Structures are given as C-alpha cells and as structure tokens.
Amino acid sequence: MRRLILGFFILMSGCSFMANAGEEKEKEPVKKENYEKYEADIETKVEKFDKLSIVMHYPETPNDQIDQTVLDYVNEQRSEFKKDSYERVKKKGISAVQELHIDYDVVYEDSATYVVKFNETVTWGEKRKAFDETVLHFEKSNGKKLSLTHFLRSENDYEEIRNYLERTFERKLSEKELNGFTYEGDAFTFFAGNQSVRVNKQEHPEWFKEKFMKKRSDMTEGPGSFHAEKEITEIPVTEKMLEEYPVAVMGGPHPKRTEEILRVLEKNDRKAVFFLIGKRVERYPAAVEAIKEQGHAVVAHTWNHRLPERLTEKKESEYRERSVNLLSSITGQQEVLVSGDRVSPEKALINRPDWAGESEAWVKEQLVNSARSNGQLVMSGLNEKTPALLREVLPELKDSSSRKKETGMEKSGAERLAGM
C-alpha cells in the first residue's frame, strides 16, 4: 500500500506541465483592431493514467492578460484536484478512476467585453460527482478581469442592485454571490443557491456605464454549427480496420499542429487515422477538410473527452451523435467511423506532458518500441513535439504494405476505412 501511495504521488508530481504553459508565449500588445473580434483558439490539455484523468479545455485569446488569468484558473482547479486525489489515495487507496473535466463556452462577446463560462466536473469512485460553474468577465482592451462594479457608474448603483436583488431573493447576499453573475450584453443574470434573477439593463439604464450599454446585435458570432441533412450510419472502428494504418493521431484537430503533422505524413507517404474531438472539430473544420483531402481517415472519437464510464447512456449517445453529425457535415460522408468499445488506441507516450525532462533519444526509442509491439504508432494531435518526433520515427517503421503482407489481412476493413 505504501508503494502504491508513493507511486501515485510521484506520478502526479511529474505531471506539472501546466505550470509554465503560458510563459513561453511571446505576443505583441493587443491593438484595437485585434480585439474588436477575437479568433480565440481552443487549448486542450489531457493527462490520463490508470486511475487519474484530467482533461481541460480553455480559450487562448489574442490578449496575454486574459490568457494568464484563465491559465491561473485552470491551474488552480488542477492543483486542488490533484491534492484532493492524493489525500483520497492515502486514506482509501485507488478504487476507481478519479476525474477532473473542465469545459467552457463563450457566453457573450462584443467589441469591449469577453465572457467565458467554465463547467467543472469532478468524479470520485463509481457514483460520486461534483459540478460547478465559474464565469469570468474580461475587458478586451486591457485584458482586465471585471467584477460587477466595473459595469456600474457608482457605488450607489452597486448598493441599489444589492437592495433590488435582496428584495427579490428575500435574503441577504454575500459579496461572492453579488459577483456570481453572468453579463449577457442586454442583461445580467444573478444566482443565489438554486435561484436566479435577470436584471435587464434597458429597465435600469441609469445603473450602467455607457460603454456597457450595448445591444445583443453587437455580439460576434462563434464557430458555426453543422447539421446533417441525411441519415448517417455509424461504423465502429475495429482492430482489423486499423491494421493498414501505421499511425494513429489522438486528439485535435489543431489550427497549426494538424497541418504540420499532415506535411510529415505526406513526405513519408504514410496514411493515418485521426481520432478527433468534436468540440475542436467544430472550431477547426478546415483542418478536418485538409485531413480528408490527403486521404487520411477520421474517427468521431469523443465530443469533449469525458470518460464514457462516467456518462449516462443518454448523454454518451448525445455526444456521439453530435460528433458524428458534425464530421458528416464537414466531410460529406454518410458513413462515419466512431470509436468502438474496445478500440481506442490511447497507448504509448501520448499523455506524457510534452515529454518534459526526457531526452529526445529516449523518447524516440520508446515510441519505436511501442509502435512495434502495438502494431501502430500512436501520437498526440495536440502535443507541440509530435511533428518533430513523427519526422524522426516514421522512417524507422515498416510501411503499411509490408505490414499488410506479413499479417495477411483482408482489404475490406481497411478499404472501407480509407474510402470514407
């Protein structure tokens, strides 16, 4: 038991990749023309081990100040989760996967304001769950985090809103509850326990600063939604289908990384299977189109990387249907591959935090050995070192035709996979 606890602690301690994630970025100061409309990227960080799962999705904007505040938030959530997980292991051992999942939505955006809502899900054991929401408001011009007072003209207005809300909720409100609001352009929504109150700015224009008196039509549009027009057939991926593909790319797509990976694959004349995250597919449809144009296969792997065993059958089905419809709309396929119950090649070293602290030679050796033993090179579609490592490792692996001759596989499964 003592070794188990020590090993688990070392494992979690070695995964500190988020701590310095924002320090290497060098961005120029944000000018007005750059913050009128954000083209924010989705950052996805995944740590998955035997009994620990951490998945975090968060936006990366043109503003360093906003990015640092968001990074501080996700790091804090991750740190608290790891600390709590370690305490649970020390007291009770590891009985089931412990999961932290953070997702987000941009609930409002205009030329002055950026509002992000984070949804936090923590699970322990088989049934215990905890849900929470955190809403962060930012001013685009300087990246400053906004509290309620930033929207109001004076302290008197703050007190008037407090009195109005306390009369409505019929109880006293704390400062935390007063600042637990969501700005939606034409209104604020305040929350207290299970109750909520909407304060329409048009009904109380005297409370708010002029620059925040925007109409909802000023809000920018986010990524488009895709809807399938015809009935779609879901085809579970099988091991036989994967045998002809020497590379599996997990996660993504990524606005830059996917293009780099595709260039390496093209240069080495190799085909890959891309297991894609629906939330990222929605944001980067052009990357999916590029994957298909080069003859690679795409799989609807997951919507937001929640653990399937922690979802109800209904929710898992909804996520899968959403991902399948999205891929079908982008690629034009009426038959869409989905991850099967037993086929999800998340093996090898894809979840190591950028392989920090390990020599390139060691990582390369591990990847080659893993690919040879598993019959497939499994790489992360989000790891910044993947393209360079892929460039080094691919020449040392047998090509698909040689592997096909050795295994004597039939073509039907692979041809179906490639032809979709």
C-alpha positions in Angstrom: 0.0 0.0 0.0 2.8 2.3 0.9 4.4 1.8 -2.5 1.1 2.4 -4.2 0.7 5.8 -2.5 4.2 6.8 -3.2 4.0 5.8 -6.9 0.7 7.7 -7.3 2.2 10.8 -5.7 5.3 10.7 -7.9 3.1 10.2 -11.0 1.0 13.3 -10.2 4.0 15.4 -9.2 5.7 14.6 -12.5 2.7 16.0 -14.5 3.3 19.7 -13.8 3.2 20.7 -17.4 0.6 23.3 -16.9 2.6 25.4 -14.5 4.7 27.1 -17.2 2.4 26.6 -20.1 1.9 30.3 -20.7 5.4 31.6 -20.0 7.0 30.7 -23.4 4.4 32.7 -25.4 5.6 36.0 -26.8 2.7 38.1 -28.2 2.7 41.7 -29.2 0.5 44.1 -27.3 -3.1 43.9 -28.4 -4.2 46.8 -30.6 -7.8 47.9 -31.0 -8.2 46.3 -34.4 -7.2 43.0 -32.9 -9.7 42.9 -30.1 -12.8 44.0 -32.0 -13.4 40.4 -32.8 -11.5 37.5 -31.1 -10.5 34.5 -33.1 -9.7 32.5 -29.9 -8.2 29.1 -30.2 -9.1 26.1 -28.0 -6.4 24.8 -25.7 -6.9 21.2 -24.7 -4.7 19.6 -22.0 -5.1 15.8 -21.3 -3.5 13.8 -18.6 -4.7 10.2 -18.4 -3.2 7.5 -16.3 -4.6 4.2 -14.8 -6.6 5.8 -12.1 -6.4 9.5 -12.8 -8.0 11.6 -15.6 -7.5 15.3 -16.1 -9.0 17.0 -19.2 -9.2 20.8 -19.5 -10.5 22.8 -22.4 -10.0 26.6 -22.3 -9.7 29.5 -24.7 -6.5 31.1 -25.9 -7.2 34.7 -26.9 -5.1 37.5 -28.6 -4.7 39.0 -25.1 -1.9 37.8 -22.8 -3.6 39.2 -19.7 -6.8 37.2 -20.3 -4.8 34.1 -21.1 -2.8 34.3 -17.9 -5.9 34.8 -15.8 -7.5 31.8 -17.5 -4.4 29.7 -17.1 -4.2 30.6 -13.4 -7.8 29.5 -13.0 -7.3 26.1 -14.7 -4.0 25.5 -12.8 -5.7 26.2 -9.5 -8.5 23.7 -10.4 -6.0 21.1 -11.4 -3.8 21.6 -8.3 -6.8 21.4 -5.9 -8.0 18.2 -7.7 -4.5 16.5 -7.5 -4.2 17.4 -3.8 -7.6 16.0 -3.0 -6.9 12.9 -5.1 -3.6 12.3 -3.3 -5.4 12.6 0.1 -8.1 10.1 -1.0 -5.4 7.6 -2.2 -3.5 8.0 1.1 -6.7 7.3 3.1 -8.5 4.7 1.0 -6.2 3.6 -1.8 -7.3 3.7 -5.5 -10.6 2.1 -6.2 -11.8 3.8 -9.3 -10.8 6.5 -11.8 -10.8 10.0 -10.4 -11.7 12.6 -13.0 -11.4 16.3 -13.4 -13.1 17.7 -16.5 -13.2 21.4 -17.4 -15.1 22.6 -20.4 -16.1 26.1 -21.4 -18.4 28.3 -23.5 -18.1 31.9 -24.6 -21.5 33.1 -23.4 -21.1 36.7 -24.6 -18.7 38.7 -26.7 -18.7 42.2 -28.1 -16.1 44.8 -29.0 -15.5 45.7 -25.4 -16.3 42.5 -23.4 -15.4 38.8 -23.3 -17.4 36.5 -21.0 -16.4 32.8 -20.5 -18.3 30.2 -18.5 -16.3 27.2 -17.3 -18.1 24.0 -16.4 -16.2 21.9 -13.8 -17.0 18.2 -13.3 -15.2 16.2 -10.6 -15.9 12.5 -10.0 -14.6 10.0 -7.5 -15.4 6.3 -7.1 -18.3 4.9 -9.1 -21.1 7.4 -8.4 -19.8 10.5 -6.5 -19.9 13.6 -8.6 -19.5 17.4 -8.1 -20.4 20.1 -10.5 -19.6 23.8 -10.5 -19.6 26.8 -12.8 -17.2 29.7 -12.9 -17.9 32.8 -15.1 -15.0 35.1 -15.9 -15.6 38.6 -17.4 -12.9 40.5 -19.2 -12.4 43.9 -20.8 -10.8 43.3 -24.2 -8.8 46.5 -24.4 -6.6 45.7 -21.5 -7.5 42.1 -20.5 -8.6 43.2 -17.1 -10.9 40.8 -15.1 -14.2 42.5 -14.5 -16.3 42.5 -11.3 -19.8 43.9 -11.0 -18.5 47.4 -10.0 -16.7 47.7 -13.4 -20.1 47.7 -15.2 -21.7 50.3 -12.9 -21.5 54.1 -12.7 -21.1 54.5 -9.0 -21.0 52.8 -5.6 -24.6 53.9 -5.1 -25.6 51.8 -8.1 -23.9 48.8 -6.6 -25.9 49.3 -3.4 -29.1 49.8 -5.4 -28.6 46.5 -7.2 -27.8 44.8 -4.0 -31.1 46.0 -2.4 -33.0 45.1 -5.5 -31.6 41.5 -5.5 -32.1 41.0 -1.8 -35.7 42.0 -2.0 -36.1 39.6 -4.9 -34.2 36.7 -3.3 -35.7 37.6 0.1 -32.4 37.3 1.9 -29.1 39.0 2.4 -26.4 38.3 -0.2 -22.7 38.0 0.2 -20.1 39.8 -1.9 -19.3 36.5 -3.6 -23.0 36.0 -4.5 -23.2 39.5 -5.9 -20.2 38.9 -8.1 -21.5 35.5 -9.2 -23.3 36.9 -12.2 -23.2 36.5 -16.0 -23.2 39.5 -18.3 -25.1 38.8 -21.4 -25.0 42.1 -23.3 -28.5 43.3 -22.7 -28.9 41.9 -19.1 -27.2 40.4 -16.1 -28.2 37.1 -14.5 -27.5 36.7 -10.8 -27.5 33.4 -9.0 -28.1 32.6 -5.3 -28.4 28.9 -4.5 -30.9 27.3 -6.9 -32.5 30.7 -7.7 -31.6 33.2 -10.5 -32.7 36.7 -11.3 -32.3 38.5 -14.6 -31.7 42.3 -14.5 -32.5 43.9 -17.8 -30.3 46.9 -18.5 -33.0 48.6 -20.5 -35.2 48.7 -17.4 -32.4 50.3 -15.3 -30.1 52.2 -17.8 -29.2 54.6 -15.0 -27.1 52.0 -13.2 -24.7 51.1 -16.0 -21.7 52.8 -17.7 -22.3 54.0 -21.2 -19.7 51.7 -22.8 -21.5 48.6 -21.5 -24.9 49.7 -22.8 -24.5 47.5 -25.9 -27.2 45.7 -27.9 -27.0 42.0 -28.4 -26.6 42.6 -32.1 -23.1 43.8 -31.3 -22.1 40.3 -30.2 -19.7 38.5 -32.5 -20.5 35.1 -33.9 -18.7 32.0 -32.8 -17.9 28.8 -34.8 -20.8 27.6 -36.9 -22.9 24.6 -36.1 -23.2 21.7 -38.5 -26.3 19.7 -39.1 -26.5 16.5 -41.2 -29.2 16.6 -43.9 -29.3 12.9 -44.5 -29.4 9.8 -42.3 -25.9 8.9 -41.1 -24.5 5.4 -40.5 -22.2 4.9 -37.6 -19.5 2.3 -38.1 -17.4 1.2 -35.1 -13.7 1.1 -35.8 -12.2 -2.4 -35.5 -8.7 -3.6 -35.0 -8.7 -5.1 -38.5 -9.6 -1.7 -40.0 -6.6 -0.1 -38.2 -4.0 -2.6 -39.4 -3.2 -0.8 -42.6 -2.7 2.5 -40.9 0.8 2.8 -39.3 -0.1 6.0 -37.4 -3.0 6.9 -35.1 -3.3 10.6 -34.2 -5.3 11.2 -31.0 -7.0 14.4 -30.2 -7.2 17.5 -32.3 -7.6 18.9 -34.8 -5.3 21.8 -34.1 -5.0 25.0 -36.2 -1.3 24.6 -36.7 -0.2 21.2 -35.4 -2.5 19.3 -37.7 -1.0 21.0 -40.8 2.5 20.2 -39.6 1.6 16.5 -39.0 0.0 16.3 -42.4 3.2 17.6 -44.1 5.3 14.9 -42.3 2.9 12.2 -43.3 2.8 13.3 -46.9 6.6 13.5 -47.1 6.9 9.9 -45.7 4.0 8.6 -47.8 2.1 7.3 -44.8 -1.6 7.3 -44.0 -3.0 7.9 -40.6 -6.2 7.6 -38.6 -7.2 10.8 -36.8 -9.3 10.3 -33.7 -10.9 13.7 -33.4 -12.5 15.7 -30.5 -15.9 17.1 -31.6 -15.5 20.3 -29.7 -12.3 21.0 -31.6 -13.7 19.8 -34.9 -16.5 22.5 -34.5 -13.8 25.2 -34.1 -11.4 24.0 -36.8 -13.5 22.5 -39.7 -10.8 23.5 -42.3 -8.3 21.2 -40.6 -10.7 18.3 -40.9 -11.1 19.0 -44.6 -7.4 19.0 -45.0 -7.1 15.6 -43.3 -9.7 14.1 -45.7 -8.2 15.8 -48.8 -4.9 14.0 -48.2 -6.6 10.6 -47.9 -6.4 10.0 -44.2 -9.3 8.5 -42.1 -11.2 10.5 -39.5 -13.0 9.0 -36.5 -15.6 10.6 -34.2 -13.7 9.8 -31.0 -15.4 11.9 -28.4 -17.1 15.3 -28.1 -15.2 16.8 -25.2 -13.1 13.9 -23.8 -15.3 13.0 -20.9 -14.8 9.4 -19.6 -17.5 7.3 -21.2 -18.0 5.3 -18.0 -18.9 8.5 -16.2 -21.6 9.4 -18.6 -25.2 8.2 -18.7 -26.1 6.2 -21.8 -28.3 9.0 -22.9 -25.5 11.7 -22.6 -22.9 9.4 -24.2 -25.3 8.9 -27.1 -26.0 12.6 -27.5 -22.2 13.4 -27.5 -21.5 10.7 -30.1 -24.5 11.8 -32.3 -23.3 15.4 -32.2 -19.7 14.5 -33.2 -20.9 12.2 -36.0 -23.3 14.8 -37.4 -20.5 17.4 -37.3 -18.0 15.2 -39.2 -20.6 14.1 -41.7 -21.4 17.8 -42.5 -17.8 18.7 -42.9 -16.6 15.7 -44.9 -19.8 14.8 -46.8 -19.6 11.2 -45.5 -22.8 9.4 -44.9 -20.9 6.6 -43.1 -18.9 7.9 -40.2 -16.4 6.0 -38.1 -16.8 6.0 -34.3 -14.5 4.7 -31.6 -15.6 1.2 -30.7 -15.9 -0.1 -27.2 -12.6 -1.9 -27.5 -10.7 0.2 -30.0 -9.4 3.5 -28.8 -5.6 3.4 -29.3 -4.6 5.8 -26.5 -1.4 3.9 -25.8 2.3 4.7 -25.7 3.5 8.1 -24.6 0.9 10.4 -25.9 -0.2 11.6 -22.5 3.2 12.4 -21.1 3.4 16.2 -20.6 5.4 17.1 -23.7 7.9 14.5 -22.6 9.5 17.2 -20.4 12.8 16.2 -18.8 13.3 13.2 -21.1 16.0 13.1 -23.8 14.9 13.0 -27.4 16.8 9.8 -28.0 14.9 8.1 -25.1 11.5 9.3 -26.3 12.3 8.2 -29.8 13.3 4.7 -28.6 10.2 4.4 -26.5 7.9 5.4 -29.4 9.6 3.0 -31.9 9.4 0.1 -29.4 5.8 0.9 -28.6 4.8 1.1 -32.2 6.5 -2.2 -33.0 4.8 -4.0 -30.1 1.4 -2.4 -30.7 1.5 -2.5 -34.5 0.7 1.2 -34.6 2.5 4.5 -33.8 0.1 6.4 -31.5 0.8 10.2 -31.3 -1.0 13.2 -29.8 -2.5 15.6 -32.2 -2.0 18.4 -29.7 1.5 17.9 -28.4 3.8 20.5 -29.8 6.7 18.0 -30.1 4.6 15.5 -32.2 5.6 16.7 -35.7 9.3 16.6 -35.0 9.1 13.2 -33.3 7.0 11.9 -36.1 9.6 13.1 -38.6 12.3 11.1 -36.7 10.3 8.0 -36.0 8.4 7.3 -39.2 11.4 6.3 -41.4 12.2 3.5 -38.9 8.8 1.9 -39.1 7.7 -0.6 -41.7 5.3 0.8 -44.3 1.7 -0.3 -44.4 2.2 -2.6 -47.5 4.9 -4.6 -45.7 2.8 -5.0 -42.6 -0.2 -6.0 -44.7 1.7 -8.8 -46.4 3.0 -10.0 -43.0 -0.4 -10.1 -41.4 -2.2 -11.4 -44.5 -5.1 -9.1 -43.7 -8.1 -8.8 -46.0 -8.6 -5.5 -47.6 -12.3 -5.0 -46.9 -12.0 -3.3 -43.5 -9.1 -1.1 -44.4 -10.6 -0.1 -47.8 -13.8 0.9 -46.1 -11.8 2.9 -43.6 -9.8 4.7 -46.3 -12.8 5.2 -48.6 -15.0 7.1 -46.2 
